[in-house]
């Protein structure tokens, strides 16, 4: 394992935690507009349709993946600006 990868680890972990929280906030806001409800459905909610459950899960996964990718790429770019090395 090279030095830049080791140095990036704590930075990457903190960034991952922050991006997870941000993704949760973004998803809730998107769901309010798409689902027109305050709270997304739980998979075991008997009152909700399959369509609602699968739509919410798909949307949540897409939001989390997009936010994580943006945070990972931004973090690696910032790390390179600070150290001159890409954290690979």
Backbone as JSON, one array per atom type, in Angstrom:
{
  "sequence": "XXXXXXXXXXXXXXXXXXXXXXXXXXXXXXXXXXXXXXXXXXXXXXXXXXXXXXXXXXXXXXXXXXXXXXXXXXXXXXXXXXXXXXXX",
  "N": [[0.85, -1.18, 0.0], [0.62, 2.18, -0.91], [2.0, 5.35, 0.27], [0.41, 7.65, -0.17], [-2.13, 6.57, -0.41], [-2.55, 5.53, 2.15], [-2.44, 7.88, 3.65], [-4.7, 9.13, 2.72], [-6.81, 7.63, 3.7], [-8.09, 8.33, 6.37], [-9.23, 10.78, 5.64], [-10.9, 9.99, 3.52], [-12.69, 8.32, 4.88], [-14.01, 10.11, 6.62], [-15.14, 11.77, 4.71], [-16.84, 9.95, 3.45], [-18.72, 9.41, 5.49], [-19.87, 11.95, 5.81], [-20.92, 12.32, 3.25], [-22.83, 10.32, 3.18], [-24.71, 11.22, 5.06], [-25.48, 13.59, 3.79], [-26.58, 12.53, 1.43], [-28.83, 11.23, 2.46], [-30.37, 13.42, 3.3], [-30.77, 14.73, 0.84], [-32.18, 12.72, -0.55], [-34.58, 12.6, 0.97], [-35.67, 15.12, 0.42], [-36.02, 14.95, -2.36], [-37.82, 12.83, -2.45], [-40.08, 13.99, -1.25], [-40.97, 15.6, -3.29], [-41.29, 13.86, -5.5], [-42.74, 11.63, -4.48], [-44.68, 12.98, -3.2], [-45.15, 13.03, -0.51], [-44.33, 13.2, 2.96], [-42.69, 11.22, 4.15], [-40.72, 8.51, 2.98], [-41.82, 5.25, 1.78], [-41.73, 2.26, 3.8], [-40.38, -0.97, 3.14], [-41.93, -2.98, 4.21], [-44.39, -1.9, 4.65], [-47.7, -2.35, 4.7], [-49.74, -0.87, 3.58], [-48.76, 0.37, 1.35], [-48.08, 0.32, -2.19], [-46.5, -2.06, -4.45], [-45.28, -0.7, -6.5], [-44.79, 1.89, -5.39], [-42.98, 1.19, -3.32], [-40.8, 0.0, -4.71], [-40.09, 2.1, -6.42], [-39.28, 4.08, -4.56], [-37.08, 2.78, -3.36], [-35.37, 2.46, -5.57], [-34.92, 5.12, -6.33], [-33.7, 6.06, -3.99], [-31.34, 4.52, -3.96], [-30.13, 5.47, -6.32], [-29.72, 8.2, -5.71], [-28.0, 7.99, -3.47], [-25.78, 6.69, -4.66], [-24.98, 8.59, -6.59], [-24.32, 10.84, -5.0], [-22.28, 9.73, -3.42], [-20.36, 9.06, -5.4], [-19.76, 11.63, -6.4], [-18.72, 12.82, -4.07], [-16.52, 11.12, -3.53], [-14.95, 11.5, -5.84], [-14.55, 14.28, -5.74], [-13.21, 14.45, -3.28], [-10.84, 13.0, -3.82], [-9.76, 14.62, -5.8], [-9.36, 17.02, -4.38], [-7.51, 16.08, -2.5], [-5.34, 15.54, -4.19], [-4.76, 18.15, -5.01], [-3.86, 19.22, -2.62], [-1.68, 17.56, -1.91], [-0.34, 16.83, -4.21], [-0.45, 14.29, -5.2], [-2.36, 11.58, -6.48], [-4.79, 9.72, -4.72], [-4.35, 6.74, -5.05]],
  "CA": [[0.0, 0.0, 0.0], [1.51, 3.33, -0.97], [1.84, 6.35, 1.32], [-0.72, 8.55, -0.44], [-3.36, 5.84, -0.12], [-2.67, 5.47, 3.61], [-2.73, 9.24, 4.13], [-6.05, 9.49, 2.28], [-7.81, 6.81, 4.4], [-8.95, 9.06, 7.32], [-9.95, 11.78, 4.86], [-11.93, 9.27, 2.79], [-13.7, 7.83, 5.84], [-14.8, 11.27, 7.04], [-15.9, 12.19, 3.54], [-17.89, 8.96, 3.26], [-19.76, 9.63, 6.5], [-20.56, 13.2, 5.48], [-21.7, 12.15, 2.01], [-23.99, 9.49, 3.53], [-25.7, 12.11, 5.69], [-25.98, 14.48, 2.75], [-27.44, 11.74, 0.54], [-30.1, 11.03, 3.17], [-31.1, 14.69, 3.24], [-31.17, 14.94, -0.55], [-33.24, 11.76, -0.88], [-35.84, 12.99, 1.61], [-36.21, 16.25, -0.32], [-36.47, 14.45, -3.66], [-39.02, 12.01, -2.24], [-41.2, 14.88, -0.99], [-41.47, 16.1, -4.58], [-41.69, 12.74, -6.36], [-43.78, 10.84, -3.82], [-45.64, 13.94, -2.67], [-45.38, 12.68, 0.89], [-43.22, 13.58, 3.83], [-41.83, 10.09, 4.49], [-40.73, 7.43, 1.99], [-42.41, 4.03, 2.32], [-40.92, 1.12, 4.22], [-40.65, -2.15, 2.31], [-42.93, -3.84, 4.85], [-45.62, -1.14, 4.87], [-48.79, -3.06, 4.03], [-50.62, 0.09, 2.9], [-48.11, 0.88, 0.15], [-48.05, -0.58, -3.34], [-45.19, -2.5, -4.91], [-44.74, 0.39, -7.32], [-44.24, 2.91, -4.48], [-41.83, 0.63, -2.6], [-39.67, -0.17, -5.63], [-39.69, 3.43, -6.87], [-38.55, 4.72, -3.48], [-35.79, 2.1, -3.2], [-34.56, 2.78, -6.74], [-34.54, 6.52, -6.22], [-32.76, 6.17, -2.88], [-30.07, 3.97, -4.42], [-29.54, 6.38, -7.31], [-29.25, 9.4, -5.01], [-26.82, 7.64, -2.67], [-24.66, 6.4, -5.56], [-24.53, 9.84, -7.2], [-23.67, 11.66, -3.98], [-21.03, 9.06, -3.06], [-19.42, 9.23, -6.51], [-19.33, 13.03, -6.42], [-17.87, 13.05, -2.9], [-15.26, 10.4, -3.71], [-14.16, 12.17, -6.88], [-14.16, 15.58, -5.2], [-12.21, 14.23, -2.24], [-9.58, 12.62, -4.45], [-9.24, 15.81, -6.48], [-8.87, 17.92, -3.33], [-6.31, 15.46, -1.95], [-4.26, 15.76, -5.15], [-4.38, 19.57, -4.95], [-3.11, 19.44, -1.38], [-0.45, 16.75, -1.79], [0.3, 16.61, -5.5], [-0.58, 12.88, -5.56], [-3.7, 11.0, -6.52], [-4.84, 8.68, -3.68], [-4.66, 5.41, -5.61]],
  "C": [[0.9, 1.24, 0.0], [1.11, 4.4, 0.04], [0.63, 7.25, 1.07], [-2.05, 7.87, -0.15], [-3.61, 5.76, 1.39], [-3.05, 6.84, 4.17], [-4.16, 9.65, 3.8], [-7.13, 8.78, 3.1], [-8.68, 7.61, 5.38], [-9.81, 10.12, 6.63], [-11.13, 11.13, 4.13], [-13.05, 8.77, 3.69], [-14.61, 8.98, 6.29], [-15.69, 11.75, 5.9], [-17.06, 11.24, 3.27], [-19.04, 9.14, 4.24], [-20.57, 10.89, 6.18], [-21.43, 13.04, 4.23], [-22.93, 11.27, 2.26], [-25.09, 10.32, 4.17], [-26.32, 13.04, 4.65], [-26.93, 13.75, 1.8], [-28.8, 11.49, 1.18], [-30.97, 12.27, 3.11], [-31.63, 14.94, 1.83], [-32.31, 14.0, -0.92], [-34.57, 12.17, -0.27], [-36.49, 14.16, 0.87], [-36.75, 15.82, -1.69], [-37.76, 13.65, -3.49], [-40.25, 12.88, -1.97], [-41.81, 15.38, -2.29], [-42.01, 14.97, -5.45], [-42.86, 11.98, -5.75], [-44.89, 11.68, -3.25], [-46.09, 13.57, -1.26], [-44.13, 13.05, 1.68], [-42.2, 12.45, 3.98], [-41.88, 9.03, 3.39], [-41.28, 6.14, 2.6], [-41.36, 3.02, 2.79], [-41.32, -0.07, 3.36], [-41.76, -3.03, 2.9], [-44.24, -3.12, 5.15], [-46.75, -1.75, 4.04], [-49.69, -2.13, 3.2], [-50.04, 0.59, 1.58], [-48.08, -0.16, -0.95], [-46.61, -1.0, -3.66], [-44.51, -1.37, -5.68], [-44.09, 1.46, -6.44], [-42.96, 2.43, -3.8], [-40.61, 0.56, -3.52], [-39.18, 1.18, -6.15], [-38.85, 4.13, -5.8], [-37.16, 4.1, -3.32], [-34.84, 2.42, -4.36], [-34.05, 4.21, -6.68], [-33.5, 6.72, -5.11], [-31.39, 5.66, -3.29], [-29.37, 4.89, -5.4], [-28.98, 7.63, -6.64], [-27.99, 9.1, -4.21], [-25.6, 7.38, -3.55], [-24.11, 7.68, -6.17], [-23.78, 10.72, -6.2], [-22.33, 11.05, -3.57], [-19.97, 9.24, -4.14], [-18.88, 10.66, -6.56], [-18.4, 13.34, -5.25], [-16.52, 12.35, -3.05], [-14.35, 11.1, -4.72], [-13.67, 13.53, -6.4], [-13.08, 15.46, -4.14], [-10.85, 13.87, -2.82], [-8.94, 13.81, -5.16], [-8.65, 16.8, -5.47], [-7.58, 17.39, -2.72], [-5.12, 15.69, -2.88], [-3.82, 17.22, -5.14], [-3.53, 19.87, -3.72], [-1.75, 18.76, -1.35], [0.33, 16.58, -3.09], [0.23, 15.16, -5.98], [-2.03, 12.45, -5.53], [-3.75, 9.84, -5.52], [-5.19, 7.29, -4.21], [-3.7, 4.35, -5.14]]
}
